Amino acid sequence: MWWVGFEKVTWTGEGGEPTWYETFEGEAKRGFCPACGSRLAAIDSDIPEIGTNVTALDNTSCPDLVPIHASFRDNAVHWLPSVQKVEHGTAG
């Protein structure tokens, strides 16, 4: 899953604002499409950005969407190019 962090998000898709579920009370919640249930976003109390699933964006070819961190890199499949960890940004 590929995430990007935004300080503020305006939901303009057909479903509008995601349906939010608190996964850890007062600490984290996840947003899902109210029409199909796809995972769209995450808000965690210790991360200042709204984590948005990149596949939920209308345009995923923006040059700013460059991976800077990969979780679980030791378990990555061998055919996926590795992501070099870059130390910038506040999330990841």
C-alpha positions as CSV (number, residue, x, y, z in Angstrom):
1,M,0.0,0.0,0.0
2,W,1.4,3.4,-1.0
3,W,0.6,6.4,1.3
4,V,1.2,10.1,1.1
5,G,0.8,12.6,3.9
6,F,-1.0,15.9,3.5
7,E,-1.6,18.7,6.1
8,K,-5.1,19.2,4.9
9,V,-7.3,17.2,2.6
10,T,-10.4,18.4,0.7
11,W,-12.5,15.3,-0.3
12,T,-14.0,15.9,-3.8
13,G,-14.7,12.4,-5.1
14,E,-18.1,10.9,-5.7
15,G,-18.4,9.6,-2.2
16,G,-17.3,12.8,-0.5
17,E,-15.8,12.7,3.0
18,P,-14.7,9.2,4.1
19,T,-16.6,7.3,6.7
20,W,-14.2,7.4,9.7
21,Y,-13.7,4.6,12.2
22,E,-11.7,5.0,15.4
23,T,-9.3,2.1,15.5
24,F,-7.7,3.1,18.8
25,E,-9.8,5.5,20.8
26,G,-8.3,9.0,20.9
27,E,-5.2,7.8,19.0
28,A,-6.0,6.6,15.5
29,K,-8.8,6.5,13.0
30,R,-9.2,5.1,9.5
31,G,-11.3,6.5,6.6
32,F,-13.1,4.4,4.1
33,C,-15.1,5.2,1.0
34,P,-18.8,5.3,2.1
35,A,-19.9,3.7,-1.2
36,C,-17.5,0.8,-1.7
37,G,-15.5,0.5,1.5
38,S,-12.0,1.1,0.0
39,R,-9.4,2.3,2.5
40,L,-8.7,5.9,1.8
41,A,-7.0,7.6,4.7
42,A,-5.6,7.4,8.2
43,I,-5.2,9.8,11.0
44,D,-2.8,9.0,13.8
45,S,-2.3,11.3,16.9
46,D,1.5,11.1,16.6
47,I,1.7,12.1,12.9
48,P,0.8,15.6,11.9
49,E,-0.4,14.7,8.4
50,I,-3.5,12.9,7.1
51,G,-2.1,9.7,5.5
52,T,-3.9,9.2,2.2
53,N,-3.8,6.1,0.1
54,V,-2.2,7.2,-3.2
55,T,-4.5,5.1,-5.3
56,A,-7.4,7.2,-3.9
57,L,-6.0,10.3,-5.7
58,D,-7.2,11.4,-9.1
59,N,-3.7,12.0,-10.3
60,T,-1.0,9.6,-9.2
61,S,1.6,10.8,-11.8
62,C,2.6,13.9,-9.9
63,P,6.4,14.3,-9.7
64,D,6.2,15.0,-6.0
65,L,4.9,11.5,-5.3
66,V,8.3,9.9,-4.9
67,P,8.6,7.1,-2.2
68,I,10.9,8.2,0.6
69,H,10.4,5.2,3.0
70,A,9.5,1.6,2.7
71,S,8.1,-0.3,5.7
72,F,9.0,-4.0,6.2
73,R,11.8,-3.7,3.6
74,D,13.3,-6.9,4.9
75,N,10.2,-8.8,3.8
76,A,9.9,-7.1,0.4
77,V,9.4,-9.2,-2.7
78,H,12.6,-9.6,-4.7
79,W,11.1,-8.2,-8.0
80,L,10.0,-4.9,-6.5
81,P,12.7,-2.1,-6.8
82,S,13.9,-1.1,-3.3
83,V,13.1,2.3,-2.0
84,Q,16.1,4.2,-0.6
85,K,15.2,5.8,2.7
86,V,15.4,9.5,2.5
87,E,15.5,11.5,5.7
88,H,13.0,14.3,4.9
89,G,9.4,14.8,5.6
90,T,7.7,14.4,8.9
91,A,6.0,11.1,8.3
92,G,7.6,7.7,7.6
